[in-house]
Amino acid sequence: MARIFSNTPLLRASLLVLFPLLALPLSAPVQANGFKQCGKASWYKLGGKTASGESADPSGLTAAHRTLPFGTIVEVTNLSNGKSVKVRINDRGPFAKGRVIDVTLAAARELGFVNKGVTRVEVTGTSPDLRPNTTQKCQ
């Protein structure tokens, strides 16, 4: 009777390729493909837990968005000064009318709008599973 798993060079080569793949993280951050959204951003201080269940960290580069999946990485650009920062979506919001994203204090510092509290932004990213929100240039 033939052995199902024989010790062949092809089998060994296959295992050498497959085993390192098992070490890859199972939940890598998602990139938002072709996604672009224009609107207002504000910053917020949240205590306790975020909607994703992780502890809130005002010093982290994270943000709240109404629809993007948790773990999505987007770039937020302050349209008044051109400063940009990459943030990871880990919360839901914003809940104020006319706002598209809430960022942490740390992200607001990098974007240069802590004192203003609110600024116009462009939110962009790349991922195969998200569709563009707008094709217009943000102003």
C-alpha positions as CSV (number, residue, x, y, z in Angstrom):
1,M,0.0,0.0,0.0
2,A,1.4,3.5,-0.9
3,R,2.2,5.9,1.8
4,I,0.0,9.1,1.8
5,F,2.8,11.3,3.0
6,S,6.1,10.3,1.5
7,N,9.4,12.0,2.4
8,T,10.0,13.6,-1.0
9,P,12.0,16.7,-1.9
10,L,8.8,18.3,-3.3
11,L,7.0,17.7,0.0
12,R,9.9,19.2,2.0
13,A,10.0,22.2,-0.3
14,S,6.3,22.7,0.1
15,L,6.6,22.6,3.9
16,L,9.4,25.2,3.8
17,V,7.1,27.6,2.0
18,L,4.0,26.9,4.0
19,F,5.3,27.0,7.6
20,P,6.5,30.7,7.4
21,L,3.0,31.7,6.2
22,L,1.5,30.3,9.3
23,A,3.5,32.9,11.3
24,L,1.8,35.8,9.6
25,P,-0.7,37.8,11.8
26,L,-4.3,36.7,11.3
27,S,-5.7,40.2,11.6
28,A,-3.4,42.7,9.8
29,P,-4.6,46.3,9.5
30,V,-6.9,46.9,6.5
31,Q,-6.1,49.6,4.0
32,A,-9.0,51.5,2.5
33,N,-8.8,51.2,-1.3
34,G,-9.5,54.2,-3.4
35,F,-11.5,55.6,-0.5
36,K,-11.7,59.4,-0.3
37,Q,-14.0,61.5,1.9
38,C,-14.0,65.3,2.4
39,G,-15.4,67.1,5.4
40,K,-14.7,68.3,8.9
41,A,-12.6,66.5,11.5
42,S,-12.6,67.1,15.2
43,W,-10.5,65.6,18.0
44,Y,-11.9,63.9,21.1
45,K,-10.7,62.6,24.4
46,L,-12.3,59.3,25.1
47,G,-11.9,57.4,28.4
48,G,-12.6,53.7,28.9
49,K,-13.2,51.5,25.8
50,T,-13.6,52.3,22.2
51,A,-16.4,50.7,20.1
52,S,-13.9,48.1,18.9
53,G,-13.4,47.0,22.5
54,E,-9.8,48.2,23.0
55,S,-8.8,50.7,25.6
56,A,-8.9,54.3,24.6
57,D,-5.5,55.9,24.2
58,P,-5.4,59.7,23.5
59,S,-1.7,59.4,22.7
60,G,-2.3,56.8,20.0
61,L,-2.9,57.6,16.3
62,T,-6.4,56.3,16.1
63,A,-9.8,57.7,15.0
64,A,-13.5,57.2,15.0
65,H,-15.4,56.8,11.7
66,R,-19.1,55.9,11.1
67,T,-18.6,53.1,8.5
68,L,-15.0,52.1,7.9
69,P,-14.1,48.7,9.3
70,F,-12.1,48.6,12.6
71,G,-8.4,48.2,11.8
72,T,-8.6,50.2,8.6
73,I,-5.7,52.6,8.1
74,V,-6.5,55.9,6.5
75,E,-4.5,59.1,5.9
76,V,-6.1,62.3,7.2
77,T,-4.9,65.5,5.6
78,N,-5.6,68.9,7.1
79,L,-6.7,71.0,4.1
80,S,-5.8,74.3,5.8
81,N,-2.1,73.5,6.3
82,G,-1.3,70.4,4.3
83,K,-0.2,68.3,7.3
84,S,-1.1,64.6,7.2
85,V,-1.2,61.7,9.6
86,K,-2.1,58.0,9.2
87,V,-4.6,56.7,11.8
88,R,-6.2,53.4,12.5
89,I,-10.0,53.2,12.8
90,N,-10.9,51.8,16.2
91,D,-14.1,53.6,17.2
92,R,-17.4,54.8,15.9
93,G,-18.4,58.4,15.3
94,P,-18.3,61.3,14.9
95,F,-21.8,62.1,16.1
96,A,-21.7,65.8,15.4
97,K,-23.5,66.9,12.2
98,G,-21.1,67.7,9.3
99,R,-18.1,65.8,10.6
100,V,-16.6,62.8,8.9
101,I,-13.9,61.7,11.4
102,D,-12.9,62.2,15.0
103,V,-9.2,61.8,15.7
104,T,-7.3,61.4,19.0
105,L,-5.5,64.4,20.6
106,A,-2.1,63.0,19.3
107,A,-3.4,62.9,15.7
108,A,-4.9,66.4,16.1
109,R,-1.5,67.6,17.3
110,E,0.2,66.1,14.2
111,L,-2.4,67.7,12.0
112,G,-2.0,71.1,13.7
113,F,-5.6,71.8,14.8
114,V,-5.8,71.2,18.5
115,N,-6.5,74.9,19.3
116,K,-9.1,75.2,16.6
117,G,-10.9,72.0,17.6
118,V,-12.3,71.4,14.1
119,T,-10.8,71.6,10.6
120,R,-11.5,70.6,7.0
121,V,-9.8,67.4,6.0
122,E,-9.5,64.8,3.3
123,V,-9.6,61.2,4.4
124,T,-8.0,58.7,2.0
125,G,-6.8,55.1,1.9
126,T,-6.5,52.0,-0.2
127,S,-8.1,48.5,0.1
128,P,-9.7,46.1,-2.4
129,D,-13.0,45.9,-0.5
130,L,-13.9,49.6,-0.1
131,R,-15.3,51.8,-2.8
132,P,-14.5,55.5,-3.3
133,N,-16.8,57.8,-1.4
134,T,-16.1,60.7,-3.7
135,T,-14.1,61.3,-6.9
136,Q,-14.1,65.1,-6.4
137,K,-11.0,67.0,-5.2
138,C,-11.4,68.2,-1.6
139,Q,-11.2,71.9,-1.2
